[in-house]
Amino acid sequence: MTSAAPGLDPESHQREALERIAAAPNEGSLEELRVEFLGRKAALSEALSRLGSLPPDQRREKGATLNRVKAALQQGLDVRREALRSAGGGTLAAAEAIDLTFPGRSPRRGHPHPVMRVWREMEDIFRGLGYDVARGPEVDNDYYTFEALNMPAGHPARDGFDTFFTAVDGAGTDDTTETRVLLRPHTSPMQIRYMETHQAPIRVMIPGKAYRRDNDATHVPMFHQVEGLVVDEGITVADLKGTLEYFARAMFGDRRRIRLRPDHFPFTEPSLEVHVSCMQCDGSGCVLCRHSGWIEILGAGMVHPNVLRYGGMDPERYTGFAFGCGIDRVAMLKYGIDDLRSLFENDVRMIGQF
């Protein structure tokens, strides 16, 4: 066979190269052989580059021969590399380059966000009281968000929610309560959804996100809220007070006391504003509690008969109580955070303190 380039016999070149490749002790040596036999300055590469100088009748034959040699060498390299890696030889060069006696770097340990810490603590408290934990859709319709909660169209209480209405395919065309879609401004719609799918007795807490058009030191457009609902025969305000007092002491300490003040929510009757004795001054008066000794933490009340009806419950037989509490606000009080917005700025210097 005529050689494709002076001094290069394809068959002997291939045989010699494959023998050396098969004997390579590690990947470093194998890489050196790859450069020697297939690199830009390799004899085979130079022979391929000179094909253009051959007569046309020889160019095709010599080119095919050289390309077969090149493919055989590449295959030999791949097979040997795989064998070295399977045997552990592929990590030898890297291991030799590492000083195993040098002290390692410990990865930084993460921890739950303050809001999630409080969220999980609330779940633990109410699970201990026998409550189920449920979730609900963050995008809901007007019916569950307002209508079924005793707030029909035109009700003045709707104005205070400053809600975000949105549009989905086919929604909003007839402007009914089922087609008016919005980001829920509270977790209360799950009261109706849960009653529709569960029979009394009901004990459930529903944590989740809610959305309102607010943004200041104590309000943000997206916040976290927990809803509580109990429905059974003979439920009274005394049951509500005992539950919330237990919650306040479990969350803020055994010395905490609560007081109930009259309020108004369309979905409860009577409605109550719940205060807890200040955890900073123990009720004696300070800046945190505005020198009153008390801090408002949630709203509550007995479930309105109309809401029970919307949920499929007979108000002549069943009564119940409900409460709503801002998880973010509890986190602020528990950890002494002044500005709610700092919880959502992703500043690890601030979050890492808790």
C-alpha positions, 0 to 999 in steps of 0.5 A: 500500500502506498503511504498517504504521507512520507514516513507514515504507514497507516496499518503499522501506525494504527497497530502501534497507537492502539497498543500504547493506548491500551497500556495507558495507566491513567487518564492523564497519560491517555490524554497525552496519547490523544494529542500525540495521535489525533492532535493538530500536529499529529502525523495522521492529521498532517497526512489528512491535510495533504490529501489535496495534493494527491492525484484525484484517482488516489485521493479517495482511496487514501482518504478512506484509509486514513479516516478508518485509522482515525476512527479506530484510534478514537474508538480505542481512546474511548474504550480505554477511558471507560475502562480506566473510569470503571476501575477507578483510574480516572480519579487518580490524577484528580486525587493526586492533585488534592491535598487530603490533609488540608482542612475542608470547608463546612457548608453553611447550614440553612434554617426555616424562614421566621414566617415558616417557623411560626407557620409550622409551630401553629400547625403543631399547636392545632394538631395537638388540639385535634385539628385537621390541616387543609389547604385551599386555592389562592385564586378563587371566585367571587362566590366563595370569597364574598357571596358565601361569606355573607358579603353580597355584591354592594356590601360595604365590607368588600371595600376594605379588602382592596382585592386583585381581580384577574381574568381567566379563559371564559371568565368575567363575560357575564360578571357572575359570582362564579366567573369573577376571579380574584387573588383571595384577600383572606383564607376564609373562602376555605370555610365554605369549601371545607364545609361542602366536603366534610360533615360535622363535627369539623375542626380544621385550620387552613394556613396559606397566602392571601393578597391585598393592595397594601404596602407599609410597615405592617402590611404587604401585598402578599401575606400569610394567614391561618383560618380556624373553623370549628362546627359541631352541636353546642359550640359556644363563645366559651369554646372559642375563648378557651381555644384562643387562650390556649393558642396564645399561651402555647405561642407566646408563653404561659404568662399570656392572657387574652381579652375579647372586644366586640367587633364586626365581621360579616361572616361571624355573629357575634364578632370579636377582636382578640388581644393578648397581654404584651409579651414585652412588658407583661401587660404593664405598658410599653412602646410595643403595646402603646402603653395599653398592656394589650396587643391585637393579634386576630379576629374571631367570632361565632360563624354566622347562620347564613355562612353555615347555610352556604356551607350546607350545615343546618344552623338550627342544629349546628353552631361554630366559631372561626378565627383568622390570624396573620402568621406574619404578624405573629412572627413580628411579635414573637421575634421583635421585628419592626417592619413586616417588609423586611421579612420579604426582602431576602436579606440573609443578614436579617433572616439569619438572626432567627 
